[in-house]
Amino acid sequence: MPNTTGWFERVIRLPQFAKRYGNVKLCQKPIKPVAPPKEKAQPKPQAAAKKEEGEEAPKKKEENPLDVLPPTPFDLFSFKTFFVNHKDKAGEGIQFFFDNYDPDGYSIYFL
């Protein structure tokens, strides 16, 4: 915690930070963590007890939202392998990406 607090104190002294958020004051007295109260075991209703002992309800398979997307011909693994092993990354390496890029399956953002 001392390193994190020191970093935060340096950040809040930056003029850009102070301009955006104003003066930030740290708390004088640290808050002590409180453990959540333990729940008491409640007796199970008879219907739930029978259900647990006997048959189990079939578990619903969770659907992945990415499964509804159409398949893409762009193989990301082969691109990464090619790019890492290629010497001319800015030339032929990135050209390989743009030649094989699938705009329906992927998005490109420049930050």
Secondary structure, 3 states (H helix, E strand, C coil): CHHHHHHHHHHHCCHHHHHHHCCCCCCCCCCCCCCCCCCCCCCCCHHHHHHHHCCCCCCCCCCCHHHHCCCCCCCHHHHHHHHHHCCCHHHHHHHHHHHHCCCCCCCCCCC
